[in-house]
Amino acid sequence: MARIESLPFDVVHTVLAHLGPGDLPAVALVCHLFCAVATPRIYAHVRYTPRLAKQHGQIVSPFDLLVARPELLAHLKSLDIRALPLYKGTPHPQFTRACLHVVACAPFLASFTWSSASPGPSLLPTILPLLAARQADSVAPTRLGPVDRPPLARLAITDDCLSPSDAQLIPRLGPVENIALHKPSTGAIRALVDWIAPSSDSDLSNTRVHALTLSHAHALQPDSLARILGRTPNLRSLNITDSVHMTHTALFCVLVQVQPVLESLSFTVFADWIDADFPPIPTLRHVTVTINPPEEPTPDRFTNAPADPLTQRLLRKMLNSFPQATLHSMTVRLSSHRSLTDKVVKLLITQHGPTLRRLNLFKLGLSAAAVGAVLRRIPTLEQLSVELPLDEIDTLIGALAYATHLHTLIDTSPIPTTASTRAQPGRQPRLGKTSTPKRGLTRVQAGQLLLAGPVLVSIMSQGRNWTKEHEWSSGRCETVVSMRRMRMAGH
């Protein structure tokens, strides 16, 4: 048998390409060859989470390691800071020094994400000048000679809390292609408009934006968005959600005025859609709609709530507004749980069934017959996210045989918590209502569904990922079902 050290380098690269990020540190300890191949992938993406912030001082942070090993900075491509370790109410001095050193010295940093909501002073106003200096310095000297620093390609900031003077550093970040601002301040919105659509010709203008995401941007006005869209000819993805002044009616008016060439669009509906007409966008392929009507009542999410006439009418209007576009994916989210009638599901299949590849329905209950119709009559479907009616699993098993392209099935049923499953003393459940949350998918049921789908390989339900794997046993290839718990966001 050949030794591991004698394997060709490209073969080891191919083997490690099939491993997840969580397995790479253990694989790197096998031998020097595996360590050399795994090291670039381990340090390509650094994410500092609240769990690491709580353990600061007990374990070595990734920033301290990068400071101690400067040769690893060449592998860093993406930096995600979600928390800050505090010392007497302020960011820890040691962490601050290490973090600023990494941001300033990483030669190939292409993505920066900030979503820290830690109390006390923010470190973002100190980091932005370093990112701006990276753009100003086109050539950075290193031990190996001058190296061209690529510009920042992706910027994502959540709850920036920037002052108007600090926000003026944003236009100095260079031609960023992917911009995402969540809960931006008024100064950040003004800086974004001046960055992309300055009032006069400026060297700091950023017209190369390919994707723009703005959520909870309450300072965003329709005229400002029109200015941005008019100066971004390469824009292909636009996500405007949960913004007070940017209702779906105002957004549609801006799209009709500017007529951008979009492939992906996300927006929020705060009221009825009857008075708004969706703009003609022939290039549109992906749509995400969040329905949040303020007058909608909030039912018990563990009961089968009656069909809301407003929601049904809105969904019918929405589906009828998209016939000119060849949609590949559609995502619909509701603020409170509602049931979807079979007539609306039939309209969805008729209008977009021949082209849909991904269909995601959140807080929308479908009958087993409706889910079966989706699986049978949408032949190109590759991913389906829906509340699985496990009480009628035989219907799902029979319909999965027709889903010849479906590889991922996601159960969007709410995960039961201790508070929701605890019985309340002195309160009797009402007749005709379900008193306990929907049970999760069992191993037997997951195996039945995975075997029924011709190419189905993954089922996600209740925080678990059920996968179908093939193992050799006694000279035969057997199909086994394995389960992994999915890591929650932010950990």
N, C-alpha and C positions, 0 to 999 in steps of 0.2 A: 504494500500500500504506500502511495506517495505521501511524503511529509507535507504538512500544511504550509510550511515556509517555502516549499518548492512549487506551489501553485502559481500559475500566471497571474499577473496583477489584474488583468481585465476579467478573469474568471472570478476572482474575489470581489471585484466591483459588482459583477452581476449577481452574486450570491447576496451581498449585503444590500443591494437595491430592493430586495423583497422583504427586508426587515423594517419594523416600525421604529420610530425614534426612541421609544422606551427600551428597546432591546439593544440598541447600539452601545451604551456604556459597558454592559456585560460582555458583549462580543469583542469590544476593544481590548479586554483583559486576556483574551485567549493567547495571542502571540503578537509579535511586533508587526507582522504583515497586516493582520486584521486591525491593529491599532492605527496604522498608517492610512488605511482605507476609511475607517470609521471616523477618524478625527475631523475631517472637513465637514461631515454631515452633523456631527455632534455640536459643533460650535458655529454652524451656519445660522441657526435661529436661537436666540437667547430670549427667554421670557422670565421676567421677575414677577412672581405672583404674591398674593397676600400670605400664603403659607410660608414662603421663603422669607418674607419680611418679619413674620413672627419669630422665626428661627435665627434671625440675624445675631451673630456672635456665637452661636452654637455650631453652625456649619459654615463652610467657606462659600461666600456668595460667588456667582459666576463673574461678577465684575472684578472682585479681588483676584480671582484666578487669571482673568485676562490681563490684569496689570502685572501679575507675577510672571506670566508667560506671554510676552508681547508678540512672539511669533504666531500665536493663535489668532491674533486680531485680523490677519489676512483672510481667515475663513468666515468672519462675521458678515452676514448679509442682511439679517433682519433683527431688530431690537424692539422688544415689547415690554414696557414698564407698566405694571398694573397696581403697584403698591410701593410705598416708601417706608423703610424702617425709621422709627422716630427715636430721638434722644432729647428728653426734656422739652417735648412739644415741637421740635424742629427736625428736619431730615438729619439722619446720623452723619456726622462729618466724614467718617471713613467711607461710608457708602457714597456720599456726595462726590468726594475726590475721585473715587474709582469710577463712578458712572460718567463723570465729565471727561475723564481721561479716555475712556473707551469710545465715547461719542466723538471726541476730537481726533483720535488716532486710528480708528478703524478705517482702512483705506477703501474698502469696497462696500460700505454700508449703503444699502439701497432702499430699505424700508424702516420707518420709525413709527411706533405706535405708543401713544400715551393715554392711559385710562386710569390714572391713580386718583382716588378720591380720599386720600389720607388727610386728616386734619392738620392745620398748621400751614406754614408757608409752602408754596409750590416750588418745585425744582424746574418746572417748564420754562419760566422766563430766563433761567440761566442756560438751559440747553439750546434754546432757539438761536442765540448768537453763534454757538458753535456749529450748528447746522448751516447757518448762513455763511459762516467763514469757510466751510467746506466748499460751498459753491463759488466763493470768491477766489479761492486758491485752486486754480485749474491743475496745477502740478504740485505734488507733494513729495519731497525728497525722503527716501528711505535708505536702509543699508544696502539694498540692491540697486539703488539708482533712482532716478525720477520715475514716478508712477502716476499715470493719469487717473484722477479720482472720478468715478462715474457720478453723475448727478443723482440726487435722491429721486427714486421712482414712485414711492408710495408714502403718504403722510396720513395718519389717522390720529385724531385728538378727541378726547372725550372730556367735557366739562373743563375747558381750558382756564377759566377765571382770569383771563389776561386783562390788564389795564389797557386803555387806548394807546399808550406809548409802547408797551410791550407787544401789542398786536401788530404794530408797524414792522416788526421783524419778519412776519410771515411772507410778505412779498419778496423778501431777499433770499428765499430758499431755492430759487431757481425753477426750471421747468419740470415740475412734478406732474406725473401722468395720472396718478390715482390719488384723489383727495377725499377724505372722509372726516366730517366734523359732526360730533354728537354733542348736543347741548352747548352750542357755541355761544360765546358772549357777543354783545353788540359790536365791540371793537373788532372781534375776529371776523364777523360778517362783513363789516366795512373794509377790513384789510383784504378779505377774499375778493371782494368786488374790485378793489383797486389793483389787486394782483392780476386778475384774469382780464378785466376790462377797464384799464385806466382811462381817465378822461382825456389824456394826451398821450402821444407816442412816448413810450418809456422802455428802457432796456430791461426793466424788471417784469414786464408783462409775461404771463404764462398762458399761451394759447395752445399748448400741447396736451391739455387735459383730455384724458381718454375716459375716465370714470369719475363721477362726482356724486357724493353721498352727503346729504344734509338732513339730520333728524333733530326734532325739537329746536329748530332754528326759528325762534319766535320773532327775531329781528329781520328776517328775510322778507322782502317786499317783492311783488310781481315785477315791477320795473327793474329791480336789481337782478332778478333771475333772467329777465329778457336781455339785459346787457351781457350777462355771463354767457348765455347760449349763443348770442350773436357773435361772440369772439372766440368760440371754441368749435371750429369746423371738424375736429377729430373726435368730438365727444360721441361715445357710443352707449354709455350706461349712465342713466340719471335716476337717482333715488331721492325723493323729497317726501319725507314722512313726518307726521305729528308736528307740523308747523302751523301755527294759528292763522297767519295771513295767507299761507299758500294752501288754500282749499283745492279740492279737485277741479272746481269750476275755474278758479284763477289759473291753475296749472294748465288746464286745457286751452285757455285763451292765449297763454304765452306760447304754447306749442304750436297753435294755429298761426300765430304771428311770426314766429321765427322759423318753423318747419325744420327742426334738426333731423339728422339721419341717425335715429336711435335704434339700437338692437335690444336694449333692456330698459325697462321703466318700472319704478316703484312709487306708489303714492298712497295717500290716506283719504278715505271718504268719511266726512263728518256728518253728512246729511244725505237726503235722497238724491238719486242720480237722474231723476226725471227731467230736470231743467238743464242738464249738461249733455253735450254731444262730444264723444271721444274724437280727438283729432285723427285725420288719416295719416298713418305712419306705415307705409308698405314694408319697411325694413324691420319692423318690430318682431322680435322672436321670443322675448321673455318678459312676462308681466307679473308683478306682485302687487296685490291690492289688500290694504288693511281697512276693514269696515268698522267704523267707530261712531255710529249715530248716537248723539247724546240722549235722545228720548227713548232709547231702547231699554226695556226692563232687564234686570239681571236675575235670571232664574237659577235654580239649583243645577250646577253643572253635572251632577251625577244622576240627574233625571232626564227623561226624554221630553224636553220642553216642546211645546206646540210650535208649529211653523209660524214665524213672524211674517205677516203680509209685507211689511216694509222690506225685510231682508230678501224675501223671495222676489219681490218686484225689482229691487235693486240688482240682484244677481241676474235676473232675466235681461234687464236693460244693459248690464255690463257685458254679458255674453253676446248679445245682439250687436254690440258696438265694435266687436273685434273681427268681423268677417273678412275684412280686407287684408288682414295680417296672417301670415303663416306662423302661428305660435308653436314653439317647441317646448316651452315650460310655462306653467301657470300656478301661482300661489295665491291662495285666498285665506286671510286671517280675519277672525271676528273678535270683537272685544268681549263678548259673552257667548256662551254656548247656544247654538241653535241647530235645529234639524233641517236637513235639505230634502225637499220633496223629490220624488222620482221624476216628475215632469222637468224640473230644472236640470237634473242629471242627464236626462235624455236630450235636452237642448244643448248641454255642454258636449255630449258625444257627437251630436249632429254637426255642430258648428266647428269643433276643433279636434274631433277624434282622429281624423286621418293623419294629423301632423304632430300631435302631442307626444313628447317623450318623458316629461316629468310633470306630475300633477300632485300638488301639495294642498291639502285642505285641513285647516286648523280650527278647532272649536266648531266644527260642522259635523253633525251626526248623519250618517247615511244608513239606509237599510241594507240588509244582506243582499237583497235582489239588486239594489243600485250599485253596490260594490262589485257584484258579479257581472253586471252589465258593463261597467268600466273595464274590467279585466278582459271580457270577451270581445268588446267592440272597439277597443283602441289597440290595434295590433302593434303599433310602434312604441308603446309605453315601456320605459326602462326603469322608472322610479315612481312609486306611489306612496304618498303619505296620507293616511286616513285613519279614522277610528275603526279598528277591526271589530266586527260583530262576532265575537268568539262564541256566543251562544248558538250560532248557526254556522259553525266552522265547516260543515259538510258542503255548504254552498260555495264557500271560498275555495275549498279543495277542488271542487269540480270546475270552477272558473279559472283557476290558476293554470290548468292544462292548456288553455288557449293563449296565455300570456307568454309568447315565445321569445320576447325580448326583455321581460321584467327581471332585473337582477337584484333590486333592493326594494324591500317592503318595510315601511315605517308605520308603527302604531302611534297615533297622536293622542291616544286616550290619556287623561291626566294621571300622574303618578299619585297613588294614594299615600297620604301622610298619616302620622299618628293621630293628629287632631281630627282628621276626617273619618278615621276608622273607629275612634273611641265612641262607645255608646253613651248617650246622654241620659242620666238617670231621670226618671219621672216623665219621659217623653216617648210616646208610642209612635212607631212609623205609620205614615198614612197609607191607606189601602191604595193599591195600584202604583205605588212609587217604590223605587229601589232605595233601601235604607243604608246600603253599604256600597262603597266604590266598586267599580268594575275590576274584577280580578285580572291578574297579569297572565301573560302567555306562559304555559307550562312547557316543560321539555318535550313531552309527547306531542303536544299541539304544534310546537315549533318544528319538530321532525316531520310531522305530516305535511305541513305547509311547504317546507323546503323540498321534500321529495315530490310534491305535486307540481312545483314550478320547474319547467324544463331547464331554465338557466338561472333560477333564483338561488342566490348564494348568501344573502344576508337579510335578517329580519331584526329590526330594532323595536323593542317594546319595554316600557317600564324601566328605563335605564339599563337594559341588558341588550347585548348584541349577539344574536344567535346566527351562527355561520355553519355552512355545510362544507365538510372536508372529506377527502378521500385518503384512506389508509390501506396499506397492504398487510394482510393478516392471513397466514397459512396459504400463501400463494395466490390469494384472491384480493381484489380491490373492493373494500367495503366503504360505504358512506356512513360517516358519523356526524353527530351534531355537537358542536362545542359552544360554550357561552362565556362571554366576557362582559364584565361591568364597564360601562362607559364612564370615562372621567368627566366630571362636571366642569363647566367653564369657570375659569378663574383659579383652578387648583393646579 
